[in-house]
Amino acid sequence: MAVVAERAFTSRSTLQKVEAGDANVSIGIYAAVLHALGLLDGLGEVADIAGDSVGQALASAELPKRVRLRRPPEPPPRD
């Protein structure tokens, strides 16, 4: 644990908070710990919409069911 804390440039107590899932630890510390463990590449997948089927379903449910296109106004008649 001391090696990971040293590589993540954080204290052992903060690393223990990360292991416990403490919400008060900044995302930067989590990223530093992931980097120290060689797992930083997976961080980009956390918020990837392609892997969020529930979020996609909710977003699709909010789309309008039918869309009407408006015709452009006709120009006034020429004299």
C-alpha positions in Angstrom: 0.0 0.0 0.0 2.9 2.4 0.7 4.3 1.9 -2.8 1.0 2.7 -4.4 0.5 5.8 -2.2 4.0 7.0 -3.1 3.5 6.4 -6.8 0.1 8.3 -6.6 1.8 11.2 -4.7 -0.7 10.8 -1.9 -0.7 9.7 1.7 -1.5 6.2 3.0 -4.6 7.6 4.8 -5.9 9.1 1.6 -5.3 5.8 -0.2 -7.3 4.1 2.5 -10.1 6.5 1.9 -9.9 5.7 -1.8 -10.1 1.9 -1.0 -13.2 2.6 1.1 -14.9 4.6 -1.7 -14.9 7.8 0.3 -16.8 10.5 -1.8 -14.8 13.3 -0.2 -11.7 12.2 -2.1 -11.2 14.2 -5.3 -11.4 12.6 -8.7 -7.8 13.6 -9.3 -6.6 11.4 -6.5 -8.7 8.5 -7.9 -7.0 9.1 -11.3 -3.6 9.2 -9.7 -4.2 5.9 -8.0 -5.5 4.3 -11.2 -2.4 5.6 -12.9 -0.2 4.1 -10.2 -1.9 0.8 -10.7 -1.7 0.9 -14.5 -5.5 1.1 -14.8 -5.9 4.7 -16.1 -6.9 3.6 -19.6 -10.2 2.3 -18.1 -11.2 5.8 -16.8 -12.4 7.0 -20.2 -14.9 4.1 -20.3 -16.6 5.3 -17.1 -18.6 8.0 -18.8 -18.8 6.5 -22.2 -22.4 6.7 -23.4 -21.9 3.6 -25.7 -21.8 1.4 -22.6 -24.8 3.0 -20.9 -27.9 1.2 -22.2 -30.1 2.6 -19.4 -29.0 6.2 -20.1 -29.6 5.7 -23.9 -33.1 4.3 -23.2 -34.0 7.3 -21.0 -32.7 9.8 -23.6 -34.6 8.0 -26.4 -37.8 8.1 -24.3 -37.5 11.9 -24.0 -37.4 12.4 -27.8 -40.6 13.6 -29.5 -42.6 10.8 -31.1 -43.5 12.9 -34.1 -41.8 15.8 -35.8 -43.6 18.2 -38.1 -41.6 20.2 -40.6 -42.7 23.7 -41.2 -42.9 25.0 -44.7 -41.0 28.2 -45.4 -43.2 31.2 -45.8 -44.2 31.9 -49.4 -42.8 35.0 -50.9 -45.3 37.9 -51.5 -46.8 38.1 -55.0 -45.0 40.4 -57.4 -46.9 43.2 -58.9 
